[in-house]
Structures are given as structure tokens and as C-alpha cells.
Amino acid sequence: LLSKDENQRLLASLGAKCVVNCAAVVCVYVPDGSISWRQIHCGVATIEKDSSRKSYFVRIYDMVKFSRLHEEIMFLEMGYTALIPNFHTFQGERSPMGLAFADVEEANTFQSHFGHLLNRWTRRLDTVTQSNKMMGLNHLQPAAERPFPSRLLSETDKRRLRACLGAKCVVVCAAVVCVHVPDGTDSWRQLYSGVATIEEDGSLESYFIRLYDLEKSSKLHEEAIFLEMQYTAVKPSFHILQGNRFPLGLAFADVEEASTFQSTFFGLLAKCSRKPVSVASNGDAEKPKITEINPMHVLELPVAEPAKSGFNLPSFRKKQKKSIVISAPTNFRHVQHMGFNKDSKQFDMSVLDEKMLQQFLKDNNLHCLFNSAEDTQFAVQFIAKNIGIKKVSHI
């Protein structure tokens, strides 16, 4: 249904790294009670790939105002249903969404593209599962598919997590957490919830703490691990680490996962710094005394810190700026002097020649004070008599 001009408008409304797979003219509805729907938007719906966010989206655009009205990130459990040929529903992030299509053929094409993407993601997960079964032993498995400790994650969750990883990323440890940030001086505010990992990123040659949303198959947050990174267990299930911009609080869903996460973190620092980690008698990493710690002031560090790119690898180190050395003057000669003579209590211009005098008067805008040739002659003679110019001519 879109004309050539409308297609151009749609392309102009996209982001820099967005590609449209399918588009259709729709009205968007949300549930209004238990048996009715309420219209909230009307425009063009797209299924598009957003490379900058590494995800697929269903987005609604207003072609008149060149603006985006709504978006829903696509995930495996989205559940797309065609109730009637031109009215389809799917599960949005907050509530079910209804799409009333203006054309039945566009509705069928939209549904086909939607199902194709979900099937492709499902096949990818099945491939990972089959590979695990065929590999058998852990030491024969690819590094990215090797098992990692986690009490709460099922095998399906672990497959979803591996599907979110980059090409050269390996998970060392994973845990179910809620991520908090400081909210004032004595409280915390929840920012995310999902699965936190300690993983090695071979493409960046660094280690990271990353947070994933398994339902949406997307990465929510990441922090590069560096040698000076402070990690404190304020409580058995609440740990604090110094992020790149501000402290982060990890509220673990399981105490055992929290302990494993902490010991993995300190073991990684010890391995990369080649320094032993103090270990308690029970084999766990030594924890600070909880009663002596203020959770909001443990990690109050200045924002500006050394480069934090994966244990300060040589390729990531910042070069130190060398101070500029300024030499002393050479071949110095006293060419001219003009100033106040303390002995005579007069301005000394005895060595000032005529050309320099003229330039002096012009630079100080004094030549404008001479209204006639007589004024100029008087000024020159006065200066010659009182200051010392030997040869005087008209200025």
C-alpha cells in the first residue's frame, strides 16, 4: 500500500544501522478490559533489524511527522497469533498488542516474516543442543559451549544465554541477579534484572561482567574487569563492585551462586595479576567484615580512573604525555630600551630614532591629537628637548 514517496519517508525515519525486512499499514490496539481493544496508534508497522542494538524490533512509524510511535523488541516467547485474517496479536513487553492491517496480503506477509525469524532463532538453539550431545566430553567441546556453574539456570536457560554471546565469548560463571545503582546517599534503585556473567571476550582480549535478558535475548549492561576493580560482599546475597561510571550493586537470587561469583571474580584477578589471593580456612575467598562496612560508601572513588580495558593489556594502555621542554634564549642582544628612568624621574627615550617615535605615536593613537603642523612640530621639539631625540623632523 505504500507509495514510492512514502517508502522514501519510511527509510528517512530509520536509524543509521536499521534495515527493514517487512512493512505494512496498520492500526495498533491494546486491551481495554477483558473483551475489548482500544486504538493507540495508526501508521506503518515494520519488522526491522537494528544492528546498533543487535536485536530485531516491531516498530510503528508516523509517516506524516517522520517520527517513531512505538517499538517492541522481538524474543522467542513473543507468541504471534492471527485471530482473523487482518487482525493479529502478539505479546508485547508490557501488554498484548493488536495489529489491525489495512490489507490482508500485507498481514500474511508480515506474519510470514515474523514466524521466519522466530523459527531461525529456534533452529539456532537446537543446533547448540545437538552440538553438546555430539561432543560428549567437556574437553572436546568448543570453549563457548563448555558448561559453567549456575544453580538456578536450567539447560534451556543456558542455551539461551550462549545464543546471546558474541562469536569469541566464553562464560566462566553465571548467576541470576538484580542490578542496583545508588539513589542518593543511603539507598539503592533497581536498574535491571537478569543473568550476570563473568566472561572472556576473545575479540576484545578482555574479561567482562555482563548482564543479559534471556527472554528478549539481549545484552542489558556490561563492565570491563580491571585489576584495580573493587569488589565487596556487603551481605551474603548483596555484593558491590566499582563500575566504570558509578558503583553497582548485585542482589543475587541464590547465596551459593553469589559465593561462586565472588570466588570466580577474585580467582580471575589473582590469575591475571600473578598474585596469590588470601583464602580462608574453608577454601573460599576471604570476605570483609559486614558490620564495619557502609554499603553506600565502600566504593566512593573518583570517576576519572586509569584505563580499564581488560586488565590493562599493553595494546590498550594509554601513552603518557611528555612535558614540552623550552630552552633558554640564545644569542641575546639588548637592541632598544624605553622606560622610566628612576634617577631623572623621566621617561627615557634617548636612543629612540625618528621612525620608532612615529610608530610609537601611531600605536598609541597620539597622532590624532595633532590638529595642525604647528602642534606636530611642538610635540617633536618637546620630546627632543626633554627626552633626547637628536634629529627631529616633521611627523
Helices and strands as residue ranges (DSSP letters): H 4-13, E 18-31, E 37-50, E 55-62, E 67-73, G 76-78, E 81-84, E 87-91, E 96-101, H 104-135, G 138-140, G 143-145, H 155-164, E 169-182, E 188-201, E 206-213, E 218-224, E 231-235, E 238-242, E 247-252, H 255-273, G 290-292, G 314-316, E 339-341, E 346-348, H 354-363, G 367-369, H 373-386
